[in-house]
Amino acid sequence: MPRNLWGYKRRFCACLSVVGLLCWGGAGFAQTEGGQTGAKQKPAQGEKKEDEKKEPESKPLPELGPDARYDYQGEITYTFQHLFAFRSKYAGGSSFQSRDETELTHTYTAFLGARIAPNVEVYVNPELALGNGIGGDTGLAGATNADIIGQGNLRDEPYLARYFVRWRIPMKHFIGKRGPERVRAEQTGRAPNIIEGNIPAHRLVVQIGKFGINDVFDVNSYANNSRAQFLNDAFNNNLAYDAAQETRGYNLGFSVAWVNPTFAVRFGSFAMPTTAGGPDLAYNLNHDHSEQLEFELHPRLLRAPRPPFIVRLLGYRNVGDMGHYGEALAQSAGMPPDVTMTRRSGRVKTGLGLNVEQGLADGGDTGVFARLGLNDGDVESYNFTEADRFLSFGAQLSGAHWKRKEDRVGIAFGQSDLTAAHKNYLAAGGQGLTLGDGSLRYDSERIVEGYYSYQFSKPLSFTLDYQFIQNPGYNRDRGPASVLSLRAHYTF
């Protein structure tokens, strides 16, 4: 922990005070500025969507009433991780280093929101993130701590993670008034970046500002929040989804969602980072932008009262200053290839993703999930991590079965793969966004993670977590690696 941590905390508190004054105004206030939330998701992650990400593990908070005009919440997360030394025949500039390594990370986030008009809300999320992930967040497709990816390259000071406006527009029923379509309004409870109240069941949701793409797209009730669920990025995101974002996992842009009780359609357009994995963003319709389109359906596979099956199909298209692995190999002339030398403005990278979940029991607290993804792996991985093909599946079990209904057990498996051009580039000694062992004896990177979350009190939980990583960085000459973690999560 830095010696000047208390100085950072004082600045963080000052930041919260200023934002709080801006948000406050009783029954007739107006909010004009906002802020940002951190953890990459690489995102932090933790926001409920309504378009809108469900906050799967949020705990009961004091009620403000159905006509609340503002809301304020926060969370503090400490994560202690230890990597055990593993077999490693060699290492390169971007390898996952084989050593006994211990890291402590901690994040402090405030979720501040105000309803400035019927169906119009503004939110700001100040945050402070300290510490660094195991291995400096390099050498793996699935980073071991999704809460703080990229922090090692950033300053330890408060920042605004999200600042955005959300506008809900009531819509007419789409398919007559049968079944769930008869519902005219829904009651939302309190959750991060959600103000309690009634919202139209059929609605158009417009969100504009700074937020995480995975606040809106590719969400999952059982694998979406590294502060309360799985720690590894492989179970918080689709690793083959090269979602545009700055280093901490957020972006500037807008999303539009048509939400109904039995289906939803979402579209979003966002900026691209000016450098691969970098902190600065640019939006230009000619050569720097990212679009995503997602369809969500709720077919019922199991009898009520079990929740419906949820399936989400995602497509995305990134346009930016990206390189090409095949071109880099062709130009290498016997030297290690360099994908940065092939970058061209306006190059396109596309991908698809499938995301499913099924609640089984305990009001949906017990359920299963899976993700599947693929992308144009010949074009450089530019935003998130290096994975061209991806599969994950797992389950969450409620502690209600042993008289601790707020406890959770999670278990999941994930596998990532590369295209031929991408693996040949790394085998020839090339350095990528997160990978580069100097050589490569290829095999799939496989990750198994299990955790037990113990709810000590309403606001405080402790989680014991274990991750097993086979073929770190897709390399059979390295690993397997084991990571043991302890997490404390406090909400207020």
C-alpha positions as CSV (number, residue, x, y, z in Angstrom):
1,M,0.0,0.0,0.0
2,P,1.5,3.4,-0.9
3,R,2.7,5.5,2.0
4,N,0.7,8.5,0.7
5,L,-2.6,6.4,0.6
6,W,-4.2,8.7,3.1
7,G,-3.5,11.7,0.9
8,Y,-5.3,9.8,-2.0
9,K,-8.2,9.0,0.3
10,R,-8.5,12.7,1.3
11,R,-8.6,13.7,-2.4
12,F,-11.2,10.9,-3.0
13,C,-13.4,12.2,-0.2
14,A,-13.1,15.7,-1.6
15,C,-14.1,14.4,-5.0
16,L,-17.2,12.7,-3.5
17,S,-18.1,15.9,-1.7
18,V,-18.0,18.0,-4.8
19,V,-20.0,15.5,-6.8
20,G,-22.5,15.1,-4.0
21,L,-23.1,18.8,-3.9
22,L,-23.8,18.7,-7.7
23,C,-26.2,15.8,-7.3
24,W,-28.1,17.2,-4.4
25,G,-31.1,19.5,-4.8
26,G,-34.0,17.9,-3.0
27,A,-37.2,17.7,-5.1
28,G,-36.1,20.2,-7.7
29,F,-32.4,19.8,-8.4
30,A,-30.6,19.4,-11.7
31,Q,-27.4,17.4,-12.4
32,T,-25.0,18.4,-15.1
33,E,-21.7,16.7,-14.5
34,G,-20.6,13.1,-14.1
35,G,-17.9,10.7,-13.4
36,Q,-16.5,7.2,-14.0
37,T,-16.1,3.7,-12.3
38,G,-13.1,1.5,-12.5
39,A,-12.2,-2.1,-12.8
40,K,-12.0,-3.4,-16.2
41,Q,-13.8,-4.9,-16.6
42,K,-12.2,-4.6,-17.5
43,P,-14.9,-3.0,-15.9
44,A,-15.9,-2.9,-12.6
45,Q,-17.5,-3.7,-12.9
46,G,-20.9,-4.0,-10.6
47,E,-23.6,-2.0,-12.3
48,K,-27.2,-3.3,-12.8
49,K,-28.4,-2.9,-16.3
50,E,-31.8,-2.4,-17.3
51,D,-31.0,-2.3,-20.3
52,E,-29.4,-2.9,-17.8
53,K,-27.2,-5.1,-16.2
54,K,-28.5,-7.1,-13.3
55,E,-26.5,-6.7,-10.1
56,P,-26.5,-10.3,-9.1
57,E,-25.1,-10.1,-5.7
58,S,-26.1,-6.7,-4.4
59,K,-27.4,-6.8,-0.8
60,P,-30.4,-5.0,0.7
61,L,-30.0,-1.3,1.2
62,P,-32.1,1.2,3.1
63,E,-35.2,2.0,1.1
64,L,-35.7,5.5,-0.3
65,G,-39.2,4.9,-1.5
66,P,-40.8,4.4,-5.0
67,D,-40.6,8.1,-5.8
68,A,-37.0,8.6,-4.9
69,R,-35.3,11.5,-6.8
70,Y,-31.7,10.6,-6.0
71,D,-29.6,7.7,-4.8
72,Y,-26.1,7.3,-3.4
73,Q,-24.2,4.0,-2.8
74,G,-20.7,2.8,-2.6
75,E,-18.5,-0.2,-2.4
76,I,-14.9,-1.1,-1.2
77,T,-13.1,-4.2,-2.5
78,Y,-9.9,-5.6,-1.2
79,T,-8.3,-8.6,-3.1
80,F,-5.3,-10.5,-1.9
81,Q,-3.8,-12.9,-4.4
82,H,-0.9,-15.3,-4.4
83,L,0.7,-17.0,-7.4
84,F,2.7,-20.1,-6.8
85,A,5.9,-20.6,-8.9
86,F,5.3,-23.0,-11.8
87,R,7.2,-24.8,-14.5
88,S,8.7,-22.4,-17.1
89,K,11.3,-23.5,-19.7
90,Y,11.7,-19.9,-20.8
91,A,10.1,-16.4,-20.6
92,G,9.8,-13.4,-22.9
93,G,9.1,-9.7,-22.5
94,S,5.3,-10.2,-22.0
95,S,5.3,-13.6,-20.2
96,F,3.3,-14.5,-17.2
97,Q,6.3,-14.7,-14.8
98,S,6.9,-17.9,-12.8
99,R,7.6,-16.8,-9.3
100,D,6.0,-16.8,-5.8
101,E,4.2,-13.5,-6.1
102,T,1.7,-11.8,-3.8
103,E,-0.4,-8.8,-4.7
104,L,-3.0,-6.7,-2.8
105,T,-5.4,-4.5,-4.8
106,H,-8.1,-2.3,-3.4
107,T,-10.8,-0.2,-5.1
108,Y,-13.2,2.4,-3.7
109,T,-16.2,3.4,-5.8
110,A,-19.2,5.7,-5.3
111,F,-22.4,5.3,-7.3
112,L,-24.3,8.7,-7.3
113,G,-27.5,9.3,-9.3
114,A,-30.3,11.8,-9.7
115,R,-33.7,11.7,-11.4
116,I,-33.9,15.1,-13.0
117,A,-37.2,14.5,-14.9
118,P,-39.6,11.7,-15.3
119,N,-37.7,8.8,-17.0
120,V,-34.5,10.9,-17.1
121,E,-31.5,10.1,-14.8
122,V,-27.9,11.1,-14.5
123,Y,-25.1,9.2,-12.8
124,V,-21.5,9.8,-11.8
125,N,-19.1,7.2,-10.4
126,P,-15.9,8.5,-8.7
127,E,-13.4,5.8,-8.0
128,L,-9.9,5.2,-6.6
129,A,-8.0,2.0,-7.6
130,L,-4.7,1.0,-6.0
131,G,-2.4,-2.0,-6.4
132,N,-1.6,-4.2,-9.4
133,G,-2.7,-7.6,-10.7
134,I,-0.6,-10.7,-10.5
135,G,2.1,-10.7,-13.2
136,G,1.4,-7.1,-14.2
137,D,-1.6,-8.2,-16.2
138,T,0.5,-9.7,-19.0
139,G,1.1,-13.2,-20.3
140,L,-2.4,-14.5,-20.0
141,A,-5.6,-14.4,-22.1
142,G,-7.6,-14.6,-18.9
143,A,-6.3,-12.1,-16.3
144,T,-6.5,-13.4,-12.7
145,N,-8.0,-10.2,-11.2
146,A,-10.5,-8.5,-13.5
147,D,-11.1,-5.8,-11.0
148,I,-7.9,-3.9,-11.6
149,I,-6.5,-4.7,-15.1
150,G,-4.1,-2.1,-16.4
151,Q,-3.7,-0.2,-13.1
152,G,0.1,-0.7,-13.2
153,N,0.4,1.7,-16.1
154,L,-1.8,4.4,-14.4
155,R,-1.5,6.9,-11.7
156,D,-2.7,6.1,-8.1
157,E,-5.2,8.9,-7.8
158,P,-9.0,9.3,-7.8
159,Y,-10.8,9.5,-11.2
160,L,-14.3,9.5,-12.6
161,A,-15.1,6.1,-14.0
162,R,-18.6,6.7,-15.4
163,Y,-20.7,9.8,-16.1
164,F,-23.7,9.3,-18.2
165,V,-27.4,10.2,-18.8
166,R,-30.1,7.5,-19.1
167,W,-33.4,8.4,-20.8
168,R,-36.3,5.8,-20.8
169,I,-39.0,6.4,-23.4
170,P,-42.3,4.5,-23.0
171,M,-43.2,2.3,-26.0
172,K,-46.3,0.5,-27.2
173,H,-46.8,-3.2,-26.8
174,F,-45.1,-5.1,-29.6
175,I,-47.2,-8.3,-29.8
176,G,-50.7,-7.4,-28.7
177,K,-51.3,-7.8,-25.0
178,R,-50.7,-11.5,-24.5
179,G,-48.8,-13.2,-21.7
180,P,-45.9,-11.0,-20.4
181,E,-46.8,-8.4,-23.0
182,R,-49.7,-7.4,-20.8
183,V,-47.3,-5.9,-18.2
184,R,-47.3,-2.1,-18.4
185,A,-44.7,-1.2,-15.7
186,E,-41.9,-2.8,-13.7
187,Q,-40.7,-2.0,-10.2
188,T,-36.9,-1.5,-10.0
189,G,-35.1,-1.9,-6.7
190,R,-32.0,-0.1,-5.6
191,A,-28.7,-1.2,-7.1
192,P,-25.6,0.6,-8.3
193,N,-26.6,3.2,-10.9
194,I,-30.3,2.3,-10.6
195,I,-32.7,4.6,-8.7
196,E,-35.7,2.8,-7.2
197,G,-39.1,3.3,-8.9
198,N,-41.5,2.3,-11.6
199,I,-40.3,2.1,-15.2
200,P,-42.2,1.3,-18.4
201,A,-42.1,-2.5,-19.2
202,H,-41.9,-1.6,-22.9
203,R,-39.3,1.1,-23.3
204,L,-36.6,2.6,-25.4
205,V,-33.5,3.2,-23.3
206,V,-31.0,5.8,-24.5
207,Q,-27.7,6.0,-22.6
208,I,-25.0,8.5,-23.5
209,G,-21.7,9.5,-21.8
210,K,-18.8,7.5,-20.3
211,F,-19.5,3.9,-19.2
212,G,-18.3,0.4,-19.9
213,I,-19.5,-1.3,-23.0
214,N,-20.0,-4.4,-20.9
215,D,-22.4,-2.4,-18.7
216,V,-24.9,-2.9,-21.5
217,F,-23.6,-5.7,-23.8
218,D,-22.7,-9.3,-23.0
219,V,-24.0,-9.2,-19.4
220,N,-24.8,-12.3,-17.4
221,S,-26.4,-12.8,-14.0
222,Y,-23.9,-15.4,-12.8
223,A,-20.6,-14.3,-14.4
224,N,-20.3,-10.5,-14.7
225,N,-18.9,-9.0,-11.5
226,S,-15.4,-9.5,-10.3
227,R,-16.1,-7.8,-7.0
228,A,-18.8,-10.3,-6.0
229,Q,-18.5,-13.4,-8.3
230,F,-15.6,-14.9,-10.3
231,L,-12.3,-13.0,-10.3
232,N,-10.8,-14.2,-13.6
233,D,-11.6,-12.1,-16.6
234,A,-12.6,-15.3,-18.5
235,F,-15.8,-15.5,-16.4
236,N,-16.6,-11.8,-16.4
237,N,-16.4,-11.2,-20.2
238,N,-16.3,-13.0,-23.5
239,L,-12.5,-13.0,-24.1
240,A,-13.1,-13.1,-27.9
241,Y,-15.1,-9.9,-27.6
242,D,-12.4,-7.2,-28.3
243,A,-14.6,-4.5,-26.8
244,A,-13.3,-1.0,-27.4
245,Q,-12.2,0.7,-24.1
246,E,-9.5,2.7,-22.5
247,T,-7.0,1.1,-20.1
248,R,-9.4,0.9,-17.2
249,G,-12.2,-0.6,-19.3
250,Y,-14.5,2.4,-20.0
251,N,-15.5,4.2,-23.1
252,L,-17.3,7.3,-24.5
253,G,-20.3,6.7,-26.6
254,F,-24.0,5.9,-26.6
255,S,-26.3,2.9,-26.6
256,V,-30.0,2.5,-27.6
257,A,-32.0,-0.4,-26.3
258,W,-35.5,-1.5,-27.1
259,V,-36.6,-3.5,-24.1
260,N,-39.7,-5.6,-23.7
261,P,-40.7,-8.3,-21.2
262,T,-39.7,-11.2,-23.6
263,F,-37.0,-9.7,-25.8
264,A,-34.6,-6.8,-26.2
265,V,-32.5,-5.3,-29.0
266,R,-29.5,-3.1,-28.3
267,F,-27.2,-1.0,-30.4
268,G,-24.2,1.0,-29.3
269,S,-21.5,3.2,-31.0
270,F,-18.3,4.0,-29.1
271,A,-14.8,5.5,-29.5
272,M,-11.6,3.5,-30.0
273,P,-8.3,3.9,-28.1
274,T,-5.7,5.9,-29.9
275,T,-3.1,3.2,-29.1
276,A,-3.5,-0.5,-28.4
277,G,-4.8,-0.8,-24.8
278,G,-4.1,2.9,-24.2
279,P,-5.8,5.5,-21.9
280,D,-6.9,8.0,-24.6
281,L,-9.9,7.7,-26.9
282,A,-10.8,9.0,-30.3
283,Y,-14.1,8.9,-32.3
284,N,-14.1,9.5,-36.0
285,L,-16.7,7.9,-38.4
286,N,-14.0,7.4,-41.0
287,H,-11.3,5.5,-39.1
288,D,-11.9,5.3,-35.3
289,H,-15.2,3.9,-34.0
290,S,-16.8,0.7,-32.6
291,E,-20.3,-0.6,-33.1
292,Q,-22.2,-3.5,-31.4
293,L,-25.6,-5.0,-32.0
294,E,-27.2,-7.5,-29.6
295,F,-30.4,-9.5,-29.6
296,E,-31.8,-10.9,-26.4
297,L,-34.6,-13.5,-26.2
298,H,-36.4,-15.1,-23.2
299,P,-37.8,-18.4,-24.2
300,R,-39.2,-20.6,-21.4
301,L,-37.5,-24.0,-21.3
302,L,-38.5,-24.9,-17.7
303,R,-41.9,-24.7,-16.0
304,A,-42.7,-21.7,-13.8
305,P,-41.8,-20.5,-11.3
306,R,-38.3,-21.1,-12.7
307,P,-37.0,-18.1,-14.6
308,P,-37.0,-18.1,-18.4
309,F,-33.9,-19.1,-20.4
310,I,-32.0,-16.0,-21.6
311,V,-30.0,-16.0,-24.8
312,R,-28.0,-13.1,-26.1
313,L,-26.5,-13.0,-29.6
314,L,-23.9,-10.2,-30.1
315,G,-22.0,-8.9,-33.2
316,Y,-19.4,-6.1,-33.2
317,R,-17.3,-4.2,-35.7
318,N,-14.2,-2.2,-34.7
319,V,-12.6,0.3,-37.0
320,G,-9.2,1.7,-36.0
321,D,-5.4,2.0,-36.5
322,M,-4.8,-1.8,-36.2
323,G,-2.2,-4.2,-37.5
324,H,-2.4,-7.6,-39.2
325,Y,-0.5,-10.7,-38.0
326,G,-0.1,-12.3,-41.4
327,E,1.3,-9.1,-42.9
328,A,3.8,-8.8,-40.0
329,L,5.0,-12.3,-40.6
330,A,5.4,-11.6,-44.3
331,Q,7.5,-8.5,-43.6
332,S,9.7,-10.0,-40.8
333,A,12.5,-11.3,-43.1
334,G,13.7,-13.8,-40.5
335,M,13.5,-11.3,-37.6
336,P,10.8,-11.3,-34.9
337,P,7.7,-9.9,-36.5
338,D,6.3,-6.6,-35.3
339,V,2.5,-6.1,-35.8
340,T,2.8,-2.4,-35.0
341,M,4.7,-1.9,-38.3
342,T,1.6,-3.0,-40.2
343,R,-1.0,-0.7,-38.5
344,R,-3.2,1.0,-41.0
345,S,-5.9,3.6,-40.3
346,G,-9.4,2.4,-40.9
347,R,-8.7,-1.4,-40.6
348,V,-11.7,-3.4,-39.5
349,K,-12.0,-6.2,-36.9
350,T,-15.3,-8.1,-36.5
351,G,-16.6,-10.7,-34.1
352,L,-19.6,-12.7,-32.8
353,G,-20.6,-13.8,-29.3
354,L,-23.3,-16.0,-27.7
355,N,-24.2,-15.6,-24.1
356,V,-26.8,-17.8,-22.2
357,E,-28.1,-18.3,-18.7
358,Q,-30.7,-20.3,-17.0
359,G,-31.9,-19.9,-13.4
360,L,-32.7,-23.3,-11.8
361,A,-33.8,-22.7,-8.2
362,D,-33.8,-20.4,-5.2
363,G,-35.4,-17.5,-7.1
364,G,-32.7,-17.5,-9.7
365,D,-29.8,-17.5,-7.2
366,T,-28.9,-21.0,-8.3
367,G,-28.3,-21.2,-12.1
368,V,-25.9,-22.0,-15.0
369,F,-24.3,-19.9,-17.7
370,A,-22.2,-20.2,-20.8
371,R,-20.4,-17.9,-23.4
372,L,-19.1,-18.6,-26.9
373,G,-17.1,-16.2,-29.0
374,L,-15.0,-15.8,-32.1
375,N,-13.4,-12.9,-34.0
376,D,-11.3,-12.1,-37.0
377,G,-8.1,-13.3,-35.4
378,D,-5.8,-12.2,-38.3
379,V,-6.4,-8.6,-37.3
380,E,-4.5,-7.4,-34.2
381,S,-6.1,-7.7,-30.8
382,Y,-6.2,-4.0,-29.9
383,N,-8.5,-3.3,-27.0
384,F,-8.9,-6.1,-24.4
385,T,-7.0,-9.3,-24.5
386,E,-5.6,-11.9,-27.0
387,A,-8.2,-14.5,-27.7
388,D,-9.8,-15.3,-31.1
389,R,-12.0,-18.3,-30.1
390,F,-13.5,-18.6,-26.6
391,L,-15.8,-21.0,-24.7
392,S,-16.8,-20.8,-21.0
393,F,-19.5,-22.4,-18.9
394,G,-20.2,-22.7,-15.2
395,A,-22.7,-22.6,-12.4
396,Q,-23.6,-20.7,-9.2
397,L,-25.2,-22.4,-6.2
398,S,-27.1,-20.5,-3.5
399,G,-26.2,-21.2,0.2
400,A,-29.9,-21.6,0.9
401,H,-29.3,-25.3,0.6
402,W,-27.2,-25.2,3.8
403,K,-29.2,-22.5,5.6
404,R,-27.0,-19.6,4.5
405,K,-29.1,-18.1,1.6
406,E,-26.8,-15.1,1.0
407,D,-23.7,-17.3,0.5
408,R,-22.7,-18.4,-3.0
409,V,-20.5,-21.1,-4.5
410,G,-19.3,-20.7,-8.1
411,I,-17.4,-23.1,-10.4
412,A,-16.5,-22.4,-14.0
413,F,-14.3,-23.6,-16.9
414,G,-13.0,-21.5,-19.8
415,Q,-10.9,-22.2,-22.9
416,S,-9.3,-19.7,-25.3
417,D,-7.7,-20.3,-28.7
418,L,-5.9,-18.4,-31.4
419,T,-6.1,-18.4,-35.2
420,A,-3.2,-19.8,-37.2
421,A,-1.8,-16.3,-38.2
422,H,-2.0,-15.2,-34.5
423,K,-0.2,-18.3,-33.1
424,N,2.4,-18.2,-35.8
425,Y,3.1,-14.6,-35.1
426,L,3.8,-15.4,-31.4
427,A,5.8,-18.5,-32.2
428,A,8.1,-16.4,-34.4
429,G,8.9,-14.1,-31.4
430,G,6.3,-11.4,-31.9
431,Q,4.9,-9.3,-29.1
432,G,1.2,-8.8,-28.8
433,L,-1.2,-6.7,-26.6
434,T,-0.8,-9.0,-23.6
435,L,1.3,-11.9,-24.8
436,G,4.9,-12.6,-25.9
437,D,7.0,-15.5,-24.6
438,G,9.6,-15.1,-27.3
439,S,8.6,-18.6,-28.6
440,L,5.5,-20.7,-28.5
441,R,4.6,-24.4,-28.3
442,Y,0.9,-23.9,-28.8
443,D,-2.0,-25.3,-26.9
444,S,-5.3,-23.9,-25.7
445,E,-5.3,-21.8,-22.6
446,R,-7.7,-23.4,-20.1
447,I,-8.8,-22.0,-16.8
448,V,-10.8,-23.5,-14.0
449,E,-12.0,-21.3,-11.1
450,G,-14.0,-22.0,-8.0
451,Y,-15.0,-19.7,-5.2
452,Y,-17.0,-19.6,-1.9
453,S,-18.5,-16.2,-1.0
454,Y,-19.4,-16.0,2.7
455,Q,-21.8,-13.2,3.7
456,F,-20.5,-12.1,7.1
457,S,-23.1,-9.3,7.5
458,K,-25.5,-7.4,5.2
459,P,-22.8,-5.1,3.9
460,L,-19.7,-7.3,4.2
461,S,-18.7,-10.5,2.4
462,F,-15.5,-12.6,2.3
463,T,-14.6,-14.8,-0.7
464,L,-12.1,-17.6,-0.9
465,D,-11.1,-18.2,-4.6
466,Y,-8.8,-20.7,-6.4
467,Q,-7.8,-20.5,-10.1
468,F,-6.0,-23.3,-12.1
469,I,-4.4,-22.1,-15.4
470,Q,-3.2,-24.7,-17.9
471,N,-0.9,-23.5,-20.7
472,P,-0.5,-19.8,-19.6
473,G,-0.4,-17.6,-22.7
474,Y,-1.2,-20.7,-24.9
475,N,2.2,-22.2,-24.2
476,R,2.7,-25.9,-23.4
477,D,6.2,-25.1,-22.2
478,R,4.9,-23.1,-19.3
479,G,2.6,-24.0,-16.4
480,P,0.2,-25.1,-15.1
481,A,-0.1,-22.1,-12.7
482,S,-2.2,-21.8,-9.5
483,V,-3.5,-18.6,-7.9
484,L,-5.1,-18.5,-4.5
485,S,-7.2,-15.4,-3.6
486,L,-9.0,-13.8,-0.7
487,R,-11.5,-11.0,-1.3
488,A,-13.3,-8.7,1.1
489,H,-16.2,-6.7,-0.4
490,Y,-18.1,-4.0,1.6
491,T,-21.2,-2.1,0.3
492,F,-22.7,1.1,1.8
